[in-house]
């Protein structure tokens, strides 16, 4: 069964730089194992939806940052609030759960276990 991955950008894929001004002034810094993890997801034909609290006015810069470090994705959702993000989904009739949450430590990147999602 194909999966949809909703993945935050700053602190998860790119180093969190502490606010919007540093994002506009500094080069993006790729976190460990990001490209390997995303490549594995794409090989499994997962849909990758990137999410961010960056405002819509930063879309062009955000796309440039993602392109410059080789991050590919299917959809980019901008302007989310900084608070908790909750996914609500139904279970399959056989009881199979269809939603999972993974919280990574900020700026640490992925580990090999994340390839297996």
C-alpha positions in Angstrom: 0.0 0.0 0.0 1.4 3.4 -1.0 1.9 5.9 1.8 1.7 9.7 2.1 4.5 11.3 4.1 3.8 14.7 5.6 7.3 16.1 6.5 8.2 19.4 8.1 11.2 21.3 6.6 13.1 23.4 9.2 14.6 21.3 11.9 13.6 18.1 10.1 15.2 18.3 6.6 17.1 21.5 6.9 18.9 22.9 9.9 16.5 25.1 11.9 18.1 28.6 11.9 16.0 30.3 14.6 13.6 32.5 12.7 12.7 33.9 9.3 15.5 36.5 9.0 18.3 33.9 9.3 16.5 31.7 6.7 16.7 34.6 4.2 20.4 35.4 5.0 22.0 31.9 5.3 22.5 29.0 3.0 20.3 26.0 3.8 22.1 23.2 5.7 21.0 19.7 4.9 20.6 17.4 8.0 22.0 13.9 8.2 20.5 11.1 6.0 17.8 13.3 4.5 18.5 12.6 0.9 18.9 8.8 1.5 15.6 8.8 3.4 13.6 10.7 0.8 15.2 8.6 -2.0 14.0 5.4 -0.2 10.5 6.9 0.2 10.4 7.8 -3.5 11.6 4.3 -4.5 8.7 2.9 -2.6 6.4 5.3 -4.5 5.4 7.3 -1.5 3.8 10.7 -1.9 6.0 13.3 -0.2 4.2 16.4 1.1 6.5 19.0 2.7 5.0 21.3 5.3 6.4 24.5 6.8 5.5 27.5 8.9 7.4 29.7 6.4 4.9 32.2 5.0 3.6 31.9 1.4 5.7 35.0 0.6 8.8 32.8 1.0 7.7 30.1 -1.4 10.3 31.1 -4.1 13.2 31.1 -1.6 12.0 27.9 -0.1 11.8 26.1 -3.4 15.3 27.4 -4.2 16.6 26.1 -0.9 15.1 22.7 -1.4 16.4 22.5 -5.0 19.9 23.6 -4.0 20.3 20.7 -1.6 18.6 18.1 -3.8 15.4 17.6 -1.9 12.5 16.5 -4.1 8.8 16.3 -3.1 5.4 16.2 -4.6 3.6 19.0 -2.8 4.7 22.0 -0.7 2.3 23.4 1.9 3.3 26.8 3.3 2.1 29.0 6.1 1.2 26.5 8.8 1.0 27.7 12.4 4.0 26.9 14.6 1.9 24.8 17.0 1.2 21.1 17.2 0.2 19.4 14.0 -2.4 16.6 14.1 -3.3 14.2 11.4 -6.8 12.7 11.6 -7.6 9.7 9.4 -10.0 6.7 9.5 -9.0 3.1 10.2 -9.6 0.4 7.6 -12.5 -1.9 8.2 -10.1 -4.7 9.2 -8.7 -2.4 12.0 -5.5 -1.3 10.1 -4.4 2.1 11.4 -3.9 4.6 8.7 -2.1 7.4 10.5 1.2 7.5 12.4 3.2 10.4 13.9 7.0 10.5 14.3 8.7 13.3 16.2 12.4 13.8 15.4 14.9 15.7 17.6 15.3 19.1 16.0 18.4 19.4 13.7 19.4 15.8 14.2 18.2 14.4 10.9 17.0 10.9 10.1 18.3 7.5 11.2 18.3 4.3 9.2 15.0 3.3 10.9 13.3 6.1 9.1 14.1 4.5 5.7 11.8 1.7 6.7 8.7 3.7 7.3 
